[in-house]
Amino acid sequence: MITFANARVVTVRRVLDPGWLTVQDGRIRGVGAGDPPPGDGPVHDLGGRYVLPGFVDLHMHGGGGAQITTDDPEEILAAVAFHRAHGTTRTLASLVTDELDRMAASVRTIAEIIRGFNDASIVGVHLEGPFLNPAKRGSHHAEFLLPPDVTALRHLLSAGDGTVRVVTLAPELPGGMDLLREVVSADVIAAVGHTTADFDQARQAFASGARLATHLFNAMRDFHHRDPGPAGAALADDAVTCELINDGFHVHEEAVRIAVGAAGPERIALITDATPAAGMTDGSFHLGPVPVFARDGKVTLSDGTIAGSTLTMDAAVRHAVHCVGLPITTAAIAAATTPATVLGIADRTGSIHPGKDADLVVLSDRLHVETVLKRGTVVHGNLR
């Protein structure tokens, strides 16, 4: 058993300051305030550092120069490892739109990784495309977008053999609602995104089983006081979780505050939407088949259209606390607890509670990552 003492332990209710927690056999065995009780095993004095639950990213396309939309397992694993060093202990592997068979090959590769590794870092596949509205395609390749097609969907789901967890789609397209119902019937999360749907169309999609809004406000019809659009429909529906790219580029800080105020942290999931440019210097990269360009932390197409991010989850949490002004408990819920709940794994991870996996992130006073533990094992940094 290992005990962590003299820490600021961030639980879903409050910060235990000072606080302690014990880890044994990869699980959290105890949590409390003040000094830890006497016990066996080493005690690590964290010197007032923060301890948060390991982050859960619902939307990650790459990082450290590597991308997810590929059939190269080493490249996929490199992207996952890059984000693990920034505190992400569980992630969806998000694909961008590509030629259908190439997407299926990527899905199969990710499924093989999930079956071949027992560390549960990749929770499943997120298909962000190809069933998107061309008018809101963002960085997705126009040539490879498809109208809603149940046969194509089944091809991708079959390639995943049960590992596809989320499908983003535009419900207003002809056949879009039929496709949404097919996604839901397959026990996969339907997400509304890259869409021109108005408020009523989006509300119908959520009423029909969609329960996630892909990167709220971005690549969707604008919020308007006479037509709140998909963002308004998502924020107004208690059954819907809203993704937010909290990097200071995608969503204004005040809009983040408004969204959190409307939905509460239990329905806000901070995501990275990270591209291979995350963690790299300025330059050109590929997001699937599309060239993208990174400069000063922002990723765009050649015409200036924003195209994913260079964000990491620890940076999203820092921005939430330091720039948006959210309490660290709220930021931790949005970065870990809420996405874990969306994926149905909140009984195992996403919060600091006895019995859950010891997926933990130790942060400095300024909320920079110092140590990452996965099931109680240090996977980045060291314990001092």
C-alpha positions in Angstrom: 0.0 0.0 0.0 1.2 3.5 -0.9 0.0 6.6 0.9 0.0 10.1 -0.5 -0.1 12.8 2.1 0.0 16.6 2.5 -1.8 17.0 -0.8 -4.7 19.0 -2.1 -7.0 16.2 -3.1 -9.7 17.3 -5.5 -12.9 15.3 -5.0 -16.2 16.0 -6.7 -17.4 17.9 -3.6 -14.4 19.8 -2.4 -10.7 20.1 -2.1 -9.2 18.2 0.8 -6.5 20.6 1.9 -4.5 19.0 3.4 -5.7 15.6 2.3 -4.4 12.1 1.8 -5.2 9.0 -0.2 -4.0 5.4 -0.2 -3.5 3.1 -3.2 -3.3 -0.6 -3.1 -3.4 -3.2 -6.0 -4.1 -0.4 -8.5 -7.1 1.0 -6.7 -7.9 3.8 -4.3 -8.4 2.3 -0.9 -9.0 5.4 1.2 -9.4 9.2 1.0 -9.5 11.7 3.7 -8.7 15.2 5.1 -5.8 16.0 7.5 -3.1 13.5 8.3 -3.4 9.9 7.0 -4.0 7.2 9.5 -1.1 4.9 10.4 -0.5 2.1 8.0 1.9 -0.1 6.2 3.9 0.9 3.2 5.6 4.1 2.0 4.2 7.6 2.5 4.8 10.2 -0.2 4.6 13.8 1.0 3.3 15.7 -2.0 4.1 19.1 -0.5 0.7 20.6 -1.1 0.5 19.6 -4.7 -2.9 19.0 -6.3 -4.1 15.4 -6.9 -6.9 15.2 -9.5 -8.5 12.2 -11.2 -6.9 11.1 -14.4 -8.5 13.0 -17.3 -10.9 11.4 -19.8 -10.8 12.8 -23.3 -13.9 12.2 -25.5 -12.3 13.7 -28.6 -8.7 13.3 -29.6 -7.3 13.1 -33.1 -3.6 13.0 -32.4 -0.6 14.7 -30.7 3.2 14.8 -30.6 3.3 14.6 -34.4 1.2 11.4 -34.5 -2.4 11.0 -35.6 -5.2 8.6 -35.0 -6.7 8.3 -38.5 -4.1 5.7 -39.7 -3.7 2.0 -39.8 -0.3 2.2 -38.2 -0.8 1.0 -34.5 2.6 2.5 -33.4 1.5 6.0 -34.5 -1.8 5.7 -32.7 -0.1 4.5 -29.6 2.4 7.4 -29.8 -0.5 9.9 -29.9 -2.1 8.2 -26.8 1.3 8.2 -25.0 1.7 11.9 -25.7 -1.6 12.8 -24.1 -1.0 10.4 -21.2 2.0 12.5 -20.3 -0.4 15.4 -20.0 -2.7 13.6 -17.6 -5.1 11.8 -20.0 -5.5 8.3 -18.6 -8.5 7.3 -20.7 -9.4 8.5 -24.2 -11.5 7.9 -27.2 -9.6 7.6 -30.4 -11.3 10.0 -32.8 -11.2 9.6 -36.5 -11.7 12.4 -39.1 -13.4 11.8 -42.4 -11.4 9.8 -44.9 -12.2 7.4 -47.7 -14.6 4.8 -46.2 -12.3 1.8 -46.5 -9.4 3.7 -45.0 -11.6 4.7 -42.1 -12.6 1.1 -41.6 -8.9 0.1 -41.6 -8.2 2.6 -38.9 -11.2 1.4 -36.9 -9.9 -2.2 -37.2 -6.4 -1.2 -36.1 -7.8 0.6 -33.0 -10.0 -2.4 -32.2 -6.9 -4.6 -32.3 -5.0 -2.3 -30.0 -7.9 -2.3 -27.5 -8.1 -6.1 -27.6 -4.3 -6.5 -27.4 -3.6 -4.2 -24.5 -5.0 -4.5 -21.0 -4.3 -0.9 -19.8 -7.7 0.5 -21.0 -6.1 3.7 -22.1 -8.2 3.7 -25.3 -11.8 3.3 -24.3 -13.1 3.1 -27.8 -13.5 4.8 -31.2 -15.2 8.1 -32.0 -16.3 8.5 -35.6 -16.3 12.2 -36.3 -17.6 11.7 -39.8 -18.2 10.9 -42.6 -21.9 11.8 -42.0 -21.5 15.5 -41.6 -23.1 18.5 -43.3 -20.7 19.8 -46.0 -21.6 23.4 -45.1 -20.1 22.9 -41.6 -17.4 20.4 -42.5 -14.6 22.4 -41.0 -11.4 20.5 -41.6 -13.1 17.3 -42.9 -12.3 16.4 -46.5 -15.2 17.4 -48.7 -14.6 14.6 -51.2 -15.0 11.8 -48.6 -18.1 13.1 -46.7 -21.1 10.8 -47.2 -24.8 11.4 -46.9 -26.4 9.4 -44.1 -26.0 5.8 -45.2 -26.9 2.9 -42.9 -24.9 0.5 -45.0 -21.7 2.6 -44.6 -22.4 3.0 -40.9 -22.8 -0.7 -40.4 -19.5 -1.3 -42.3 -17.6 1.0 -39.9 -19.4 -0.5 -36.8 -18.5 -4.0 -38.0 -14.9 -3.0 -38.5 -14.9 -1.9 -34.8 -16.4 -5.1 -33.5 -18.0 -3.4 -30.6 -15.3 -0.7 -30.0 -17.1 2.2 -31.7 -18.5 4.2 -28.9 -19.5 7.6 -30.4 -20.7 8.7 -33.9 -21.0 12.4 -34.8 -23.6 13.1 -37.4 -25.7 16.0 -38.9 -29.4 15.0 -38.2 -30.9 17.5 -40.6 -29.5 15.8 -43.7 -31.9 13.6 -45.6 -31.9 10.3 -43.8 -30.0 11.8 -40.9 -32.7 10.9 -38.3 -32.8 7.3 -39.6 -29.1 7.1 -39.2 -29.3 8.5 -35.7 -31.8 5.9 -34.7 -29.5 3.2 -36.2 -26.6 4.5 -34.1 -28.7 4.4 -31.0 -30.1 1.0 -31.7 -26.5 -0.3 -32.0 -25.9 0.9 -28.4 -23.5 3.6 -29.6 -23.6 7.2 -28.5 -25.1 9.5 -31.2 -23.5 13.0 -31.1 -24.9 16.0 -33.0 -22.2 18.0 -34.7 -20.9 19.6 -37.9 -24.5 20.6 -38.5 -26.8 23.3 -39.7 -29.7 22.0 -37.7 -32.0 24.6 -36.3 -33.3 24.4 -32.7 -36.3 22.2 -33.4 -34.3 19.8 -35.6 -31.6 19.5 -32.9 -34.2 19.1 -30.2 -35.8 16.3 -32.2 -32.4 14.6 -32.5 -31.9 14.7 -28.8 -35.4 13.5 -28.1 -34.7 10.6 -30.4 -31.7 9.5 -28.4 -28.6 11.6 -29.3 -27.0 12.5 -26.0 -23.8 14.4 -26.9 -23.1 17.7 -28.6 -19.8 17.6 -30.5 -17.6 20.6 -29.6 -20.4 22.9 -28.6 -20.7 26.2 -30.6 -18.0 25.1 -33.1 -19.0 23.8 -36.6 -22.7 24.2 -35.9 -25.4 26.8 -36.6 -24.9 29.9 -34.5 -26.8 30.5 -31.3 -29.4 33.2 -31.9 -32.1 34.6 -29.6 -34.8 33.6 -32.1 -33.2 30.3 -33.0 -30.9 28.9 -30.3 -29.8 26.2 -32.7 -28.0 23.0 -31.7 -26.1 24.7 -28.9 -29.3 26.0 -27.3 -31.0 22.7 -27.7 -28.1 20.8 -26.1 -27.8 23.2 -23.2 -31.5 23.1 -22.5 -31.7 19.2 -22.5 -30.8 17.6 -19.2 -30.0 14.4 -20.9 -27.3 15.9 -23.2 -23.6 16.4 -22.5 -21.8 19.2 -24.2 -18.2 19.0 -25.3 -16.1 22.2 -25.0 -12.7 23.0 -26.5 -11.5 25.3 -23.8 -8.3 26.6 -25.4 -9.1 30.3 -25.7 -9.4 30.0 -29.5 -12.5 27.9 -30.1 -14.8 29.4 -27.4 -14.7 32.7 -25.7 -14.1 32.5 -21.9 -17.5 34.1 -21.2 -19.3 31.6 -23.5 -17.6 28.8 -21.5 -18.9 30.4 -18.2 -22.4 30.7 -19.7 -22.4 27.1 -20.9 -21.2 25.8 -17.5 -23.8 28.0 -15.8 -26.6 26.6 -18.0 -25.6 23.0 -18.0 -23.6 22.5 -14.8 -20.3 20.7 -14.8 -22.1 17.4 -14.8 -23.1 18.0 -18.4 -19.9 19.8 -19.7 -17.0 17.7 -21.0 -13.8 19.4 -21.6 -12.1 17.9 -24.7 -8.9 18.5 -26.6 -9.9 17.9 -30.3 -6.2 17.7 -30.5 -4.4 17.3 -33.9 -0.9 15.9 -34.5 0.3 19.5 -34.0 -0.3 19.3 -30.2 3.1 19.5 -28.5 5.0 20.4 -31.7 6.5 23.5 -33.0 4.8 25.6 -35.7 4.6 23.9 -39.0 2.5 21.8 -41.4 0.8 18.5 -40.4 -1.9 16.2 -41.7 -5.3 15.6 -40.1 -6.3 12.5 -41.9 -6.0 13.3 -45.6 -6.1 17.1 -45.0 -3.1 19.3 -44.6 -3.3 21.6 -41.6 -1.0 24.4 -40.3 0.0 25.2 -36.8 1.1 28.7 -35.7 1.2 30.2 -32.2 -0.8 27.4 -30.8 -3.6 27.6 -33.3 -4.3 25.0 -36.1 -6.0 26.1 -39.4 -6.5 25.1 -42.9 -4.7 27.1 -45.6 -7.7 29.4 -45.9 -7.6 30.2 -42.1 -10.5 27.9 -41.1 -9.9 26.6 -37.6 -9.0 22.9 -37.8 -8.7 21.1 -34.4 -6.3 22.2 -31.8 -2.9 21.9 -30.0 -4.7 21.5 -26.7 -3.9 19.0 -24.0 -6.3 18.2 -21.1 -4.0 19.7 -18.5 -3.9 22.9 -20.4 -7.7 22.8 -20.7 -8.0 22.5 -16.9 -5.5 25.4 -16.4 -7.4 27.6 -18.8 -10.7 26.7 -17.0 -9.3 27.7 -13.6 -6.9 30.6 -14.5 -8.7 32.3 -17.4 -12.4 31.2 -17.2 -12.4 31.4 -13.4 -14.0 28.0 -12.6 -13.3 26.3 -9.3 -10.8 23.5 -9.7 -13.5 21.0 -8.5 -15.7 22.1 -11.4 -12.8 21.8 -13.9 -12.0 18.3 -12.6 -15.6 17.2 -13.0 -15.6 18.4 -16.6 -12.3 16.9 -17.4 -12.8 13.5 -15.8 -16.0 12.7 -14.0 -18.5 13.9 -16.7 -16.7 12.2 -19.7 -16.3 9.0 -17.7 -20.0 9.1 -17.0 -20.8 9.6 -20.7 -18.7 6.5 -21.5 -20.2 4.4 -18.8 -17.0 3.9 -16.9 -17.6 6.3 -14.0 -17.8 3.3 -11.6 -14.1 2.6 -12.4 -12.5 6.0 -13.0 -13.1 9.7 -13.3 -13.1 10.7 -9.7 -11.1 10.1 -6.5 -13.2 7.7 -4.5 -12.4 4.4 -2.6 -12.7 1.4 -4.9 -12.0 3.2 -8.1 -8.9 2.7 -10.2 -6.0 4.8 -9.0 -5.9 6.9 -12.2 -4.4 10.1 -10.8 -2.7 13.3 -11.9 -0.4 15.2 -9.6 -0.3 18.9 -10.5 1.9 21.8 -9.3 0.6 24.9 -7.7 0.2 26.4 -11.2 -1.5 23.2 -12.4 1.3 21.8 -14.5 1.6 18.0 -14.7 4.3 16.5 -12.5 3.2 12.9 -12.2 0.6 10.7 -13.8 -0.5 7.3 -12.4 -2.5 4.7 -14.2 -4.0 2.1 -11.9 -1.5 3.1 -9.3 1.6 2.8 -11.6 3.6 5.9 -12.5 3.4 6.3 -16.2 4.8 9.8 -16.4 7.1 11.8 -14.1 8.1 10.5 -10.7 7.1 10.6 -7.1 9.2 12.9 -5.0 
